């Protein structure tokens, strides 16, 4: 979370709940990808909102930083199995829009995604037309 959000985590029960949930998400992702917990940051997703019982809330934008190379990857929660898998965000080769490319649940999945010799099948969600530029050939028709 951002430093300002962290400093206000004790201001209310809602703030504490939000902070604690994001800390849990960071620990879960760190364990799945076998990286130190301080290599995972969870912030508000500026582009995605999700409906909850208490109204629409920003989604989680999860940033994983490789502790050796400092390279960063961004993930989103996969709501087909929350807490167990995530989408890797990457640029569409057709239009350059950032889209949820593949699902991952563990380090091996992430390694397959990063391996240039592996044929990873993009998630259907990666082709959702609303995520792409209007003329992108990789977007599925509506």
Secondary structure, 3 states (H helix, E strand, C coil): CCHHHHHCCCCCHHHHHHHHHHHHHHHHHHHHHCCCHHHEEEEEEEEEEEEECCEEEEEEEEEEECCCCCCEEEEEECCCCCCCCEEEEEECCCCCCEEEEEEECCHHHHHHHHCCCCCCCCCHHHHCHHHCCCCCCCCCCC
